[in-house]
Amino acid sequence: LLRTYMPNFCEAVSLVVSPSAGMEKVLRGLDVKSPISVIPNGVELDRYLKAEPLPRADFGFMADDILFIYVGRLGPEKNLDFLLRAFNGVAQAFDHVRLLILGDGPARADLEALASSLGLSACVRFEGMIPYNKLPAYLAMCDAFATASVTEVHPLSVIEAMGAGLPVLGIESPGVGDTVEDGLTGFLTDEDAIAFAVKMTRLVTEHDLRKKMGAAAREEST
């Protein structure tokens, strides 16, 4: 449908604006031949760069927990069942790993049921929607950002997390792959739960690398 519709639609305009190079590649793959300029959406990062963390004890987390966070819509397109299954493998190996999920959506009940069936109720916290102005403090409380989404074009939540000094674990795909530099500002993997869990394990066990990537992510976000 898109391959039929997009080329003719884009021929009718003088310029197509894409928020990421990955999305430009998708458009070219749909046979769009019109001129394309990549212009990323702007992100106001001051609040994230200066964020002070919330007290972990308020959420039942310990100071030495390794805390991953996901922020976004809880919908099927976000691939969160993949994230939970990959996290499960890590949580079985380390008893001080936690996952905080911020946001809401139609898949929340199913995801909570999946977390329960995997025995993750004590390790995964669904916080629901929060006031946007409190997001920087939530991010600053955590150690790393994790997303399994492969449907992004210019992931603002990833950039905000980087601004807060978090390394990002994601799947190589348009948007996320354009934003995260594998091995420098975080890790990228194929859509393979074992590979994803291996990179998550590195973020758990390699404290110095995690901090170095977080610092690099903050620098890259600006």
C-alpha atoms as one frame of an Amber mdcrd trajectory, in Angstrom:
protein
   0.000   0.000   0.000   2.758   2.450   0.938   4.818   1.563  -2.107   1.789
   2.400  -4.260   0.837   5.576  -2.416   4.073   7.255  -1.261   5.948   7.836
  -4.560   2.987   9.593  -6.206   2.237  11.638  -3.089   5.860  12.752  -2.730
   6.077  13.661  -6.412   3.468  16.358  -5.708   5.729  18.265  -3.280   8.986
  20.141  -3.730  10.788  18.618  -0.755  10.261  15.720   1.648  11.541  16.248
   5.202  12.678  13.165   7.116  13.499  13.292  10.859  16.263  10.677  10.518
  18.582   9.091   7.982  17.001   5.728   8.715  13.587   7.035   7.730  15.067
   8.468   4.536  16.311   4.964   3.722  12.810   3.577   4.353  11.324   6.150
   1.978  13.887   5.327  -0.702  13.002   1.665  -0.219   9.389   2.620  -0.990
  10.628   4.014  -4.326  10.319   7.678  -3.332  12.540   9.595  -5.769  11.701
  13.139  -4.640  14.368  15.276  -2.926  14.655  14.406   0.788  16.286  16.503
   3.512  17.043  15.001   6.929  16.076  17.502   9.645  15.819  15.953  13.134
  13.112  17.192  15.471  14.482  19.473  18.169  14.541  18.306  21.790  14.725
  20.688  24.761  17.317  19.012  26.953  18.167  21.554  29.668  15.952  19.859
  32.265  17.483  16.472  31.477  21.079  17.648  31.577  20.512  19.172  35.034
  18.116  16.567  36.466  18.393  15.450  40.089  17.360  11.829  40.751  14.296
  10.846  42.725  14.921   8.821  45.900  14.971   5.144  44.936  13.531   4.129
  48.295  10.260   5.840  47.361   9.744   3.112  44.739  11.078   0.165  46.679
  14.402   0.105  44.834  17.749  -0.363  46.588  20.766   1.884  46.116  22.795
  -0.948  44.537  20.055  -2.141  42.175  20.845  -1.844  38.476  17.760  -0.063
  37.246  16.666  -0.111  33.603  13.886   2.190  32.434  11.542   2.267  29.462
   9.451   5.342  28.676   6.695   5.392  26.078   3.394   4.056  24.877   2.509
   0.539  25.937   1.312  -0.664  22.564   2.002  -3.775  20.474   4.216  -1.779
  18.085   6.677  -1.073  20.919   7.709  -4.742  21.137   7.605  -4.740  24.943
   6.879  -8.454  25.219  10.321  -8.958  23.636  11.837  -6.595  26.216  10.247
  -8.465  29.114  11.371 -11.872  27.833  14.948 -10.671  27.317  14.941  -8.990
  30.736  13.684 -12.218  32.285  16.878 -13.999  31.292  18.966 -11.316  32.984
  16.771 -11.162  36.088  17.202 -14.919  36.578  20.970 -14.451  36.708  21.112
 -11.297  38.848  18.893 -10.624  41.840  19.635  -6.879  41.917  18.325  -5.997
  38.425  15.088  -4.047  38.057  12.995  -2.634  35.187  10.836   0.481  35.542
   8.206   0.990  32.844   6.687   4.458  32.453   3.665   5.040  30.253   0.329
   3.492  29.453  -1.513   2.018  26.510  -3.676  -0.820  25.243  -1.057  -3.510
  25.863  -0.518  -2.717  29.553  -2.785  -5.419  30.989  -1.253  -8.088  28.749
   2.274  -6.945  29.634   1.525  -7.008  33.357   0.124 -10.511  32.950   3.239
 -11.581  31.026   5.531 -10.146  33.705   3.567 -12.040  36.352   3.656 -15.308
  34.406   7.434 -14.978  34.021   7.827 -14.456  37.774   8.941 -10.857  37.330
   6.418  -9.127  39.586   9.142  -8.265  42.113  11.573  -7.069  39.424   9.374
  -5.058  37.050   7.389  -1.997  38.132   4.676  -0.505  35.910   4.420   3.103
  37.007   1.849   4.254  34.448   1.590   7.828  33.233   3.553  10.493  35.077
   3.622  14.305  34.737   6.020  15.148  31.913   7.882  17.682  34.041   8.881
  14.876  36.424  10.361  12.663  33.708  13.943  14.011  33.987  14.093  13.057
  37.679  12.788   9.549  36.943  15.445   9.078  34.269  18.219  10.441  36.499
  17.291   7.828  39.129  18.051   4.978  36.696  21.187   3.346  35.304  20.251
   2.614  31.677  17.425   3.028  29.158  16.068  -0.015  27.329  13.791  -0.151
  24.305  12.903  -2.975  21.935  10.895  -0.815  19.533  11.657  -1.148  15.818
   9.008   1.351  14.669  10.627   4.671  15.574  11.547   7.507  13.213  13.274
   9.913  15.633  12.944   8.554  19.189  12.579  11.534  21.523  12.461   9.309
  24.615  15.857   7.863  23.698  17.369  11.316  23.220  15.908  12.531  26.519
  17.377   9.498  28.301  20.764  10.208  26.757  20.496  13.811  27.945  19.948
  12.477  31.468  23.206  10.526  31.171  21.853   7.039  30.481  23.369   4.547
  28.050  20.732   3.092  25.725  20.102  -0.535  24.856  18.064  -0.963  21.696
  17.530  -2.878  18.470  19.243  -1.826  15.247  16.439  -0.176  13.294  15.509
   3.210  11.798  15.391   5.916  14.449  17.054   4.047  17.305  19.934   2.957
  15.085  20.382   6.542  13.912  20.528   7.834  17.487  22.573   5.274  19.433
  26.169   4.544  18.515  26.825   0.902  19.321  29.638   0.490  21.836  29.895
   4.214  22.522  26.574   5.619  23.753  24.966   2.230  24.365  24.429  -1.095
  22.665  22.466  -2.116  19.566  21.564  -5.704  18.727  19.553  -7.621  16.177
  15.989  -8.494  17.161  17.221 -11.553  19.007  16.334 -11.988  22.690  19.560
 -13.802  23.561  21.765 -11.135  21.955  19.717  -8.421  23.655  20.059 -10.139
  27.047  23.824 -10.503  26.572  24.228  -6.759  25.996  21.912  -6.032  28.926
  24.135  -8.252  31.068  27.156  -6.194  30.101  25.385  -3.064  31.291  24.659
  -4.832  34.571  28.152  -6.180  35.222  30.480  -3.573  33.682  30.036  -0.579
  35.971  32.824   1.553  34.486  31.665   0.906  30.916  28.089   1.779  31.853
  29.188   5.083  33.366  31.466   5.848  30.406  28.650   5.174  27.937  26.274
   7.322  29.983  28.688  10.231  29.872  29.164   9.763  26.128  25.390   9.590
  25.640  24.904  12.872  27.509  27.573  14.522  25.369  26.150  13.130  22.120
  22.603  14.263  22.971  23.626  17.912  22.855
